[in-house]
Amino acid sequence: MLLVTAMALTIPVALAQTAPDLNPRQTEPKKPAHLEVTDNLQGEGIIIDNSGNLFKGHYNLDLIQAQSSDNTTESYMVKRGQFIINGEDLGITLKVNPDSWAVSKSQTGYTASGDVVDIYGKTFKVSLDAKHIRDVKNGSVYQVDGTFNDGSGVIFELHYYSVLKERQHKLA
């Protein structure tokens, strides 16, 4: 009887020592907390195609402020975003490919460019050039001109008014 009890105790201990860890998060080291500044860039305006047709346009980009190499410009990484084009016979939502975007802001305006992808997986290039109009509470207003390119040429002219506002500070 004593031998059976001893074997019953050693088998679970031996299995526990060889069993794989089913919760790998316990072994991951914790990342140090740092302050993540998330800004938001939104624009509303008109879009013109090559035939002169007008469409409504909207974009929304969530930005993370990156390290700046000098005191005259600020660089941003795009965390997520989308562009929307609406018209009588057209309704398109394009998701931003965050890794492809570069945003740079100075006192006179900002430039932003990168890829957007439609629901079919087709990639388009967007380029924005913004002129600072004035500062407002928690942000700045810009007049934005840009292009929407399908790889073979410009298919839309983009004309927006946008607001860049500091939205939140959070520990990441």
Rosetta blueprint (number, residue, H / E / L):
1 M L
2 L H
3 L H
4 V H
5 T H
6 A H
7 M H
8 A H
9 L H
10 T H
11 I H
12 P H
13 V H
14 A H
15 L H
16 A H
17 Q H
18 T H
19 A L
20 P L
21 D L
22 L L
23 N L
24 P H
25 R H
26 Q H
27 T H
28 E L
29 P L
30 K L
31 K L
32 P L
33 A L
34 H L
35 L E
36 E E
37 V E
38 T E
39 D E
40 N E
41 L E
42 Q E
43 G E
44 E E
45 G E
46 I E
47 I E
48 I E
49 D E
50 N L
51 S L
52 G L
53 N L
54 L E
55 F E
56 K E
57 G E
58 H E
59 Y E
60 N E
61 L E
62 D E
63 L E
64 I E
65 Q E
66 A L
67 Q L
68 S L
69 S L
70 D L
71 N L
72 T L
73 T L
74 E E
75 S E
76 Y E
77 M E
78 V E
79 K E
80 R E
81 G E
82 Q E
83 F E
84 I E
85 I E
86 N E
87 G L
88 E L
89 D L
90 L L
91 G E
92 I E
93 T E
94 L E
95 K E
96 V E
97 N L
98 P H
99 D H
100 S H
101 W L
102 A E
103 V E
104 S E
105 K E
106 S L
107 Q L
108 T L
109 G E
110 Y E
111 T E
112 A E
113 S E
114 G E
115 D E
116 V E
117 V E
118 D L
119 I L
120 Y L
121 G L
122 K L
123 T E
124 F E
125 K E
126 V E
127 S E
128 L E
129 D E
130 A E
131 K E
132 H E
133 I E
134 R E
135 D E
136 V E
137 K L
138 N L
139 G E
140 S E
141 V E
142 Y E
143 Q E
144 V E
145 D E
146 G E
147 T E
148 F E
149 N E
150 D L
151 G L
152 S L
153 G L
154 V E
155 I E
156 F E
157 E E
158 L E
159 H E
160 Y E
161 Y E
162 S E
163 V E
164 L E
165 K E
166 E E
167 R E
168 Q E
169 H E
170 K E
171 L E
172 A L
